[in-house]
């Protein structure tokens, strides 16, 4: 899947609405911001958007580059947070 369909946007009361962060896990964004009650949005995080946070974009790129090709299909995508 393309990079803009592999990441979910983080939502939490303490995050500003004008900056888009990637949801990581355990109430943290991919770049390390922690806010209690953070969750993944129902919307994709899109790295090409102007408001995508740069550190999240960089880290998502590193992870994407390391992700095995065999695990990139539509049928292999699972939200870790929703399984907890």
N, C-alpha and C positions, 0 to 999 in steps of 0.2 A: 504494500500500500504506500501511497505517497506520504511524505513527512507530515503534511497538514491533516492527515487522517490517523496519525499514530499517537497524538497527545491530546489530553483533555485540559481545558482551561481550569485553573484553580479559582474557587469562590470561597470567600470568607468575609466576615464583617470588618476585619482590620485591613483588608487590601483595598487600595485605591481603584476606582472603576476605570480610570484613564490609562492604566498599565495592565497588560495581559501577561500573567504568569502561568507556567506549566504546573499542573498538580503532580506532586511526587508521591509521597506516602507519609503516614504518621503525622498529619497536620502540617506538612511542609510543602513548600514549592520546590521545584527542581533545583532552584538556585539557593535554597536553604532558609527562606523566610518561614517562620513557624507562627501559626495563628490557631488557637484552639477552635475546634469545630470546622476546620477547613475541609472541603470536599471537592470532588471533581464535578465540573459543570456538565450539563447535557450537551454542551457545545464544544467543538474542536478548538484547540489552541492552534493558531495559524502563524507560523514563524515569519511569513512574508509581510504581515501587517505592520504598519508603522508603530503601533503601540505595544508590540511584542517585546518583552524585556530582554535585553541583550545577553545577560548571563544565562537566562533560561534557553535562549536560542543557541548559544555556544554549547551548553551541556547537552541539549537535545541532539545536536549534531554529532557530538562525540559518541553518545549512546547509540544513535542510529547507525553510525559507521561500524560499530562493534556488534550490532544485532545480527544473528545468523540469518542468512537468506531463507533458509527453510522455515523460519518462524515469522516470516513477514506476510503471509497470506491472510486473507480476510477471515478464514476459519480459525486462525490461530490467535486472533486478538482477544485478550481478556483483560478486563479492568481489575487490577489487584485490589484496589480499595473497595470495590463492590463485593469482593469475595471475603473480606475480613469480617 
